[in-house]
Amino acid sequence: MLRLDATGQARAVREGEISARELAEAAIARIESRDGVVNAVVHRRFERALAEADDVAPGAPGAPFAGVPTLLKDLGWAMAGEPYRAGSRTLEGMTARGDGHAVAKLRRAGFVVLGRTNTPEFGTAITTEPVVSGPTRNPHDPRYSSGGSSGGSAAAVAAGMVAVATASDGGGSIRIPASMCGLVGLKPSRGRVSSGPSAGEPWAGFSAAGLLCRTVRDSAATLDVVAGTMPGDPYGAPAWRRPLAEEVGADPGRLRIGFLAAHPDGSVPPDADLVAAVTGAAGLLEALGHRVEPGGPPALAERDFARHFGTVVTAHVAADLDEIGRWRGRPVELDELETRNRILGAAGRRLGVVDYLASRDWIDGFRRRMAAWWETCDLLLTPSLGVAPFRLGWLPPDDVSTVPGRTSRAVAFTSPVNATGQPAISLPSHRTAEGLPVGVQLVAAAGREDLLVRVAAQIEAERPFTHPASA
């Protein structure tokens, strides 16, 4: 039953093929058998989850996923009374005061929460190797990273522990682990999923909440569940004309699609596996009847982007540290942090308000320059990850000379889409000679998750995604 996606599991519970408790017990057994190697789950609430599963009413109105087990990323996704560590020792012993809006929606939809998943400290890394809880290993090969910052959630889904798990994405943190673990990872449009009530626009709106899944239909149906503007949100995404799940199988028409196998600023040397992933996907899209041509937004070549993006992120890391200090009742000292966040926090505290606002203004212009390209094309196809799949330790935690450059190359295709607030999806496309998954990213205009789902479903129908690590 765990091999089914979440939509299939929900149907099985609804039709009486399995009880919610039996499904939860199977997922718990899977976690206990696999997590000793993978290290995806950092907090277990199994007894409470089983009690909640016993109360599930299959077929209840408004609960399309009644009885389906899931896991929450331990960053954002706050759940009342449960531990909240965000991968950091600075939050040792802290518990969430209440459910986040998105968590409340998941629970109303019938999901049974089994626990929380590993994340790098404060989600500021593209690999999940926090000091406080150790590295999460890729289920396809435990020598490799599962990606970050939603690496714990991705590994749990890829290992077959649950069919879906929650995630968030401030620079690629849904799409990168989706690529590394061979999953479907949809980063929604800015404002699509509420960050409230504890936050308005994390990282100036760069960060978006979503889920990691094994199928396109799950990606669409679960986003339907958590989407929606809540009272007090600073803004919302444009409404779809119908539920996203209804876009699965819908004809997208003949689209204009540009593709890039190498980054236009020249900073990312083309890797053979990335080129194979993109050119293979481009060929498939052309065979499906779309007009596919090389090229992308000229704004992607602007080398000032990384500096301004970094300015905004460092300022928000520093502000987050101050908020943690207020929450726990004593200031966060820089020596409590991992090296990466010590540097980001110190840099953020040195920033002037004018410098921060100047970078926000630059990003505003960049967003408009990027958006102009989608007036003549429908989708952009790129690698999800700007580098080949990498092993644990590829980003040495105390190496301040190589880590920034490697990180910049890795997020070269993802972070610009966080700055613009556009939706993007990572899909499994290729495998390396070692059997590691490589994903491709499709980017749509703001608000057009519907178009992404239609095309992603086309690709999935033509070449169904396989998940050997979850077998």
C-alpha positions as semicolon CSV with decimal commas, in nm:
position;residue;x (nm);y (nm);z (nm)
1;M;0,000;0,000;0,000
2;L;0,294;0,237;0,065
3;R;0,386;0,210;-0,303
4;L;0,067;0,398;-0,389
5;D;0,080;0,774;-0,415
6;A;-0,120;0,981;-0,166
7;T;-0,422;0,996;-0,398
8;G;-0,418;0,617;-0,424
9;Q;-0,376;0,572;-0,049
10;A;-0,669;0,805;0,018
11;R;-0,886;0,604;-0,219
12;A;-0,784;0,277;-0,049
13;V;-0,882;0,413;0,293
14;R;-1,206;0,560;0,159
15;E;-1,306;0,229;-0,003
16;G;-1,217;0,021;0,301
17;E;-0,921;-0,165;0,151
18;I;-0,710;-0,057;0,447
19;S;-0,781;0,136;0,765
20;A;-0,611;0,464;0,847
21;R;-0,445;0,298;1,146
22;E;-0,310;0,012;0,934
23;L;-0,171;0,258;0,682
24;A;-0,008;0,464;0,958
25;E;0,139;0,148;1,112
26;A;0,286;0,048;0,774
27;A;0,444;0,391;0,733
28;I;0,584;0,382;1,086
29;A;0,733;0,038;1,021
30;R;0,892;0,171;0,704
31;I;1,043;0,466;0,890
32;E;1,182;0,238;1,159
33;S;1,333;0,002;0,903
34;R;1,488;0,264;0,671
35;D;1,561;0,572;0,876
36;G;1,863;0,426;1,052
37;V;2,046;0,467;0,723
38;V;1,861;0,762;0,567
39;N;1,820;0,985;0,878
40;A;1,524;1,177;0,739
41;V;1,295;1,193;1,045
42;V;1,420;1,401;1,338
43;H;1,103;1,393;1,550
44;R;0,855;1,108;1,584
45;R;0,501;1,145;1,716
46;F;0,390;0,792;1,641
47;E;0,159;0,728;1,936
48;R;-0,029;1,053;1,886
49;A;-0,049;0,986;1,513
50;L;-0,197;0,640;1,568
51;A;-0,458;0,787;1,800
52;E;-0,544;1,046;1,536
53;A;-0,562;0,773;1,270
54;D;-0,817;0,589;1,486
55;D;-1,039;0,898;1,467
56;V;-1,026;0,927;1,089
57;A;-1,366;0,924;0,920
58;P;-1,310;0,802;0,561
59;G;-1,511;1,000;0,309
60;A;-1,569;1,294;0,543
61;P;-1,656;1,613;0,350
62;G;-1,355;1,838;0,305
63;A;-1,107;1,562;0,391
64;P;-0,984;1,428;0,055
65;F;-0,671;1,273;0,212
66;A;-0,835;1,117;0,518
67;G;-0,596;0,869;0,676
68;V;-0,292;0,940;0,456
69;P;0,035;0,960;0,654
70;T;0,269;1,253;0,601
71;L;0,573;1,424;0,753
72;L;0,637;1,795;0,813
73;K;0,962;1,972;0,738
74;D;1,114;2,100;1,062
75;L;1,136;2,454;0,925
76;G;0,817;2,653;0,889
77;W;0,521;2,411;0,899
78;A;0,470;2,470;1,272
79;M;0,241;2,225;1,454
80;A;0,096;2,312;1,793
81;G;0,281;2,157;2,086
82;E;0,540;1,982;1,869
83;P;0,916;2,047;1,880
84;Y;1,051;2,310;1,644
85;R;1,428;2,317;1,587
86;A;1,487;2,432;1,228
87;G;1,806;2,227;1,227
88;S;1,964;2,445;1,495
89;R;2,080;2,402;1,853
90;T;1,962;2,759;1,917
91;L;1,606;2,621;1,933
92;E;1,674;2,326;2,162
93;G;1,366;2,254;2,373
94;M;1,135;2,492;2,186
95;T;0,784;2,391;2,081
96;A;0,545;2,554;1,838
97;R;0,270;2,768;1,991
98;G;0,010;2,681;1,729
99;D;-0,052;2,535;1,387
100;G;0,057;2,733;1,085
101;H;-0,227;2,799;0,841
102;A;-0,092;2,544;0,593
103;V;-0,056;2,276;0,863
104;A;-0,411;2,339;0,980
105;K;-0,531;2,292;0,622
106;L;-0,338;1,966;0,588
107;R;-0,489;1,832;0,906
108;R;-0,841;1,934;0,802
109;A;-0,781;1,750;0,474
110;G;-0,730;1,433;0,678
111;F;-0,353;1,388;0,668
112;V;-0,205;1,205;0,968
113;V;0,123;1,367;1,073
114;L;0,386;1,113;1,182
115;G;0,668;1,354;1,265
116;R;0,913;1,613;1,139
117;T;1,197;1,591;0,887
118;N;1,560;1,696;0,888
119;T;1,674;2,029;0,747
120;P;2,001;2,225;0,740
121;E;2,025;2,496;1,003
122;F;1,760;2,759;0,917
123;G;1,733;2,614;0,564
124;T;2,029;2,813;0,433
125;A;2,212;2,524;0,262
126;I;2,149;2,312;-0,047
127;T;2,245;1,995;0,142
128;T;2,090;1,856;0,459
129;E;2,386;1,803;0,692
130;P;2,308;1,991;1,016
131;V;2,540;1,955;1,313
132;V;2,248;1,910;1,553
133;S;2,098;1,601;1,389
134;G;2,349;1,474;1,133
135;P;2,327;1,426;0,757
136;T;2,030;1,296;0,563
137;R;2,143;1,038;0,307
138;N;2,006;0,992;-0,042
139;P;1,797;0,672;-0,058
140;H;1,933;0,604;-0,408
141;D;2,291;0,596;-0,275
142;P;2,368;0,676;0,090
143;R;2,704;0,828;-0,003
144;Y;2,519;1,113;-0,170
145;S;2,331;1,416;-0,042
146;S;1,952;1,426;-0,061
147;G;1,976;1,798;-0,136
148;G;1,848;2,084;0,073
149;S;1,697;2,247;0,243
150;S;1,399;2,009;0,220
151;G;1,633;1,711;0,207
152;G;1,474;1,523;0,495
153;S;1,130;1,542;0,336
154;A;1,265;1,440;-0,005
155;A;1,454;1,143;0,136
156;A;1,148;1,027;0,332
157;V;0,931;1,030;0,020
158;A;1,197;0,872;-0,201
159;A;1,255;0,597;0,058
160;G;0,884;0,514;0,061
161;M;0,822;0,624;0,420
162;V;0,535;0,850;0,313
163;A;0,389;0,942;-0,024
164;V;0,414;1,319;0,032
165;A;0,597;1,544;0,275
166;T;0,598;1,918;0,324
167;A;0,876;2,144;0,204
168;S;0,973;2,505;0,146
169;D;1,185;2,682;-0,113
170;G;1,379;3,006;-0,068
171;G;1,641;2,949;-0,338
172;G;1,566;2,604;-0,475
173;S;1,491;2,406;-0,160
174;I;1,196;2,213;-0,309
175;R;1,334;2,167;-0,660
176;I;1,693;2,076;-0,567
177;P;1,603;1,783;-0,336
178;A;1,335;1,678;-0,586
179;S;1,606;1,656;-0,849
180;M;1,851;1,476;-0,618
181;C;1,591;1,220;-0,504
182;G;1,393;1,171;-0,827
183;L;1,067;1,335;-0,716
184;V;0,812;1,589;-0,835
185;G;0,875;1,921;-0,664
186;L;0,643;2,216;-0,734
187;K;0,739;2,558;-0,600
188;P;0,418;2,762;-0,605
189;S;0,375;3,124;-0,705
190;R;0,446;3,389;-0,446
191;G;0,150;3,427;-0,212
192;R;-0,011;3,097;-0,319
193;V;0,039;2,935;0,024
194;S;0,006;3,146;0,337
195;S;0,307;3,173;0,568
196;G;0,085;3,294;0,850
197;P;0,010;3,347;1,116
198;S;0,374;3,371;1,228
199;A;0,516;3,527;0,910
200;G;0,408;3,748;0,623
201;E;0,664;3,714;0,346
202;P;0,965;3,502;0,449
203;W;1,291;3,624;0,295
204;A;1,110;3,919;0,133
205;G;0,876;3,679;-0,045
206;F;1,157;3,466;-0,193
207;S;1,049;3,165;0,012
208;A;0,742;2,959;-0,077
209;A;0,586;2,655;0,090
210;G;0,494;2,342;-0,103
211;L;0,515;1,962;-0,098
212;L;0,739;1,689;-0,235
213;C;0,557;1,406;-0,412
214;R;0,611;1,104;-0,634
215;T;0,338;1,189;-0,888
216;V;0,209;1,496;-1,066
217;R;-0,148;1,431;-0,955
218;D;-0,038;1,435;-0,591
219;S;0,155;1,757;-0,648
220;A;-0,157;1,922;-0,787
221;A;-0,408;1,782;-0,537
222;T;-0,198;1,859;-0,229
223;L;-0,136;2,216;-0,344
224;D;-0,513;2,252;-0,381
225;V;-0,538;2,160;-0,013
226;V;-0,288;2,413;0,125
227;A;-0,334;2,699;-0,122
228;G;-0,528;3,013;-0,043
229;T;-0,480;3,360;0,098
230;M;-0,557;3,398;0,468
231;P;-0,670;3,708;0,660
232;G;-0,377;3,941;0,716
233;D;-0,155;3,801;0,441
234;P;0,033;4,080;0,259
235;Y;-0,083;3,954;-0,082
236;G;-0,212;3,647;-0,263
237;A;-0,154;3,473;-0,595
238;P;-0,412;3,499;-0,875
239;A;-0,691;3,244;-0,836
240;W;-0,706;2,947;-1,071
241;R;-1,024;2,902;-1,272
242;R;-1,066;2,549;-1,135
243;P;-0,889;2,315;-0,888
244;L;-0,534;2,233;-0,989
245;A;-0,606;1,859;-0,972
246;E;-0,844;1,903;-1,267
247;E;-0,552;2,021;-1,481
248;V;-0,395;1,673;-1,473
249;G;-0,467;1,528;-1,817
250;A;-0,597;1,857;-1,956
251;D;-0,465;1,951;-2,300
252;P;-0,213;2,237;-2,270
253;G;-0,229;2,311;-2,642
254;R;0,084;2,372;-2,849
255;L;0,317;2,576;-2,632
256;R;0,625;2,784;-2,700
257;I;0,905;2,652;-2,480
258;G;1,260;2,784;-2,451
259;F;1,537;2,572;-2,306
260;L;1,881;2,625;-2,155
261;A;2,126;2,342;-2,089
262;A;2,398;2,584;-1,972
263;H;2,358;2,904;-1,772
264;P;2,365;3,217;-1,990
265;D;2,601;3,409;-1,758
266;G;2,874;3,152;-1,827
267;S;2,929;3,080;-1,458
268;V;2,805;2,720;-1,471
269;P;3,012;2,494;-1,698
270;P;2,775;2,255;-1,875
271;D;2,775;1,911;-1,717
272;A;2,713;1,613;-1,943
273;D;2,433;1,472;-1,726
274;L;2,256;1,808;-1,703
275;V;2,282;1,855;-2,079
276;A;2,144;1,504;-2,133
277;A;1,854;1,571;-1,894
278;V;1,754;1,897;-2,062
279;T;1,802;1,790;-2,422
280;G;1,614;1,468;-2,356
281;A;1,323;1,659;-2,203
282;A;1,330;1,912;-2,487
283;G;1,311;1,631;-2,741
284;L;1,017;1,475;-2,559
285;L;0,832;1,807;-2,544
286;E;0,889;1,858;-2,915
287;A;0,761;1,505;-2,985
288;L;0,451;1,595;-2,785
289;G;0,383;1,873;-3,034
290;H;0,527;2,179;-2,861
291;R;0,747;2,437;-3,028
292;V;1,081;2,400;-2,849
293;E;1,378;2,627;-2,918
294;P;1,704;2,710;-2,739
295;G;1,705;3,034;-2,543
296;G;1,573;3,198;-2,230
297;P;1,529;3,531;-2,054
298;P;1,823;3,767;-2,119
299;A;1,795;3,883;-1,757
300;L;1,928;3,545;-1,640
301;A;2,272;3,653;-1,764
302;E;2,286;3,952;-1,526
303;R;2,576;3,884;-1,291
304;D;2,461;4,140;-1,033
305;F;2,173;3,912;-0,942
306;A;2,366;3,694;-0,697
307;R;2,490;3,996;-0,501
308;H;2,148;4,151;-0,457
309;F;1,983;3,817;-0,381
310;G;2,250;3,755;-0,117
311;T;2,198;4,096;0,041
312;V;1,828;4,029;0,091
313;V;1,889;3,681;0,234
314;T;2,162;3,789;0,478
315;A;1,942;4,069;0,611
316;H;1,658;3,828;0,675
317;V;1,883;3,570;0,838
318;A;1,999;3,837;1,083
319;A;1,639;3,942;1,149
320;D;1,539;3,578;1,203
321;L;1,814;3,539;1,461
322;D;1,678;3,838;1,651
323;E;1,330;3,684;1,639
324;I;1,462;3,354;1,776
325;G;1,624;3,547;2,060
326;R;1,292;3,710;2,147
327;W;1,111;3,375;2,130
328;R;1,350;3,188;2,358
329;G;1,411;3,482;2,590
330;R;1,782;3,542;2,531
331;P;1,975;3,677;2,230
332;V;2,136;3,439;1,981
333;E;2,512;3,465;1,993
334;L;2,698;3,407;1,668
335;D;2,913;3,136;1,824
336;E;2,598;2,924;1,873
337;L;2,561;2,895;1,497
338;E;2,713;2,681;1,227
339;T;2,984;2,861;1,028
340;R;2,757;2,938;0,733
341;N;2,492;3,110;0,944
342;R;2,751;3,280;1,160
343;I;2,881;3,448;0,844
344;L;2,533;3,527;0,710
345;G;2,415;3,662;1,045
346;A;2,719;3,882;1,093
347;A;2,692;4,015;0,738
348;G;2,323;4,087;0,784
349;R;2,384;4,276;1,106
350;R;2,639;4,498;0,930
351;L;2,402;4,590;0,648
352;G;2,252;4,935;0,635
353;V;1,883;4,987;0,569
354;V;1,962;5,180;0,251
355;D;2,174;4,890;0,117
356;Y;1,893;4,646;0,185
357;L;1,630;4,863;0,017
358;A;1,858;4,923;-0,282
359;S;1,881;4,547;-0,335
360;R;1,504;4,512;-0,298
361;D;1,462;4,780;-0,565
362;W;1,710;4,604;-0,795
363;I;1,521;4,276;-0,755
364;D;1,197;4,457;-0,844
365;G;1,352;4,562;-1,175
366;F;1,494;4,215;-1,233
367;R;1,149;4,062;-1,183
368;R;1,006;4,286;-1,456
369;R;1,294;4,212;-1,694
370;M;1,245;3,840;-1,638
371;A;0,867;3,856;-1,676
372;A;0,897;4,022;-2,017
373;W;1,029;3,699;-2,169
374;W;0,709;3,512;-2,079
375;E;0,513;3,755;-2,297
376;T;0,650;3,569;-2,599
377;C;0,706;3,218;-2,456
378;D;0,497;2,995;-2,233
379;L;0,757;2,791;-2,044
380;L;1,129;2,781;-1,975
381;L;1,310;2,445;-1,945
382;T;1,641;2,426;-1,752
383;P;1,827;2,187;-1,524
384;S;1,684;2,193;-1,172
385;L;2,028;2,179;-1,013
386;G;2,318;2,367;-1,169
387;V;2,571;2,096;-1,082
388;A;2,583;1,717;-1,103
389;P;2,449;1,517;-0,805
390;F;2,701;1,553;-0,525
391;R;2,819;1,347;-0,231
392;L;2,781;1,432;0,135
393;G;3,062;1,662;0,238
394;W;3,078;1,838;-0,101
395;L;3,003;2,159;0,089
396;P;3,251;2,143;0,381
397;P;3,082;2,325;0,670
398;D;3,385;2,536;0,765
399;D;3,525;2,600;0,417
400;V;3,454;2,964;0,343
401;S;3,660;2,963;0,024
402;T;3,480;2,706;-0,193
403;V;3,130;2,675;-0,047
404;P;2,988;3,010;-0,172
405;G;3,100;2,947;-0,529
406;R;2,970;2,592;-0,533
407;T;2,638;2,702;-0,386
408;S;2,599;2,983;-0,639
409;R;2,654;2,741;-0,927
410;A;2,408;2,491;-0,780
411;V;2,123;2,744;-0,743
412;A;2,192;2,934;-1,064
413;F;1,870;2,815;-1,229
414;T;1,647;2,808;-0,921
415;S;1,715;3,120;-0,712
416;P;1,616;3,371;-0,985
417;V;1,269;3,215;-0,986
418;N;1,243;3,272;-0,610
419;A;1,324;3,638;-0,665
420;T;1,057;3,673;-0,934
421;G;0,793;3,474;-0,745
422;Q;0,710;3,257;-1,047
423;P;0,598;2,895;-1,013
424;A;0,840;2,622;-1,116
425;I;0,838;2,243;-1,107
426;S;1,120;1,988;-1,100
427;L;1,054;1,657;-1,274
428;P;1,266;1,340;-1,289
429;S;1,430;1,330;-1,632
430;H;1,759;1,140;-1,635
431;R;1,989;0,914;-1,436
432;T;2,366;0,931;-1,413
433;A;2,585;0,629;-1,481
434;E;2,583;0,574;-1,104
435;G;2,201;0,568;-1,099
436;L;2,152;0,909;-0,936
437;P;1,843;1,103;-1,047
438;V;1,876;1,431;-1,237
439;G;1,575;1,661;-1,265
440;V;1,470;1,931;-1,506
441;Q;1,288;2,251;-1,416
442;L;0,993;2,404;-1,597
443;V;0,914;2,768;-1,516
444;A;0,585;2,941;-1,598
445;A;0,462;3,299;-1,572
446;A;0,339;3,413;-1,231
447;G;0,019;3,238;-1,126
448;R;0,036;2,968;-1,396
449;E;0,078;2,652;-1,192
450;D;-0,208;2,518;-1,402
451;L;0,009;2,522;-1,713
452;L;0,296;2,352;-1,532
453;V;0,068;2,073;-1,414
454;R;-0,078;2,013;-1,762
455;V;0,266;1,979;-1,921
456;A;0,415;1,783;-1,631
457;A;0,127;1,537;-1,656
458;Q;0,192;1,506;-2,030
459;I;0,555;1,417;-1,963
460;E;0,464;1,174;-1,685
461;A;0,207;0,997;-1,905
462;E;0,460;0,956;-2,184
463;R;0,748;0,848;-1,959
464;P;0,614;0,741;-1,618
465;F;0,843;0,829;-1,330
466;T;1,003;0,532;-1,153
467;H;1,104;0,526;-0,788
468;P;1,332;0,229;-0,723
469;A;1,454;0,368;-0,390
470;S;1,102;0,343;-0,245
471;A;1,051;-0,021;-0,343
